[in-house]
Amino acid sequence: MTARIYKPSKTAMQSGFANTKQWLLEFEPEEPRTVEPLMGWTSSGDMKQQVRLTFDTKDEAIAYCERHGIAYQVFDATTPARRIMSYSDNFAFTRRGAWTH
């Protein structure tokens, strides 16, 4: 029973950073998923896959795992490397490239 502690990245469907401020604790799957022969649904007998705990800080999540004796792995959050520009920067005099259509 190993747990993953990570900070989720934003999804492609959102422009803001909602649901990316908290740390998540999820359990690794203990048994593989199987396909039910009658309906074709994917199922699993592992109930811990449904548990997702949220914490405000990484230290709180680590303390929870240590308090309950859960083995864990921490995946640190990475911030995207991008330059934030405004619309007016397209017309700035100090623009690096030529502005053409």
Order of alpha helices (4+ residues) and beta strands (2+ residues): beta-beta-beta-beta-beta-alpha-beta
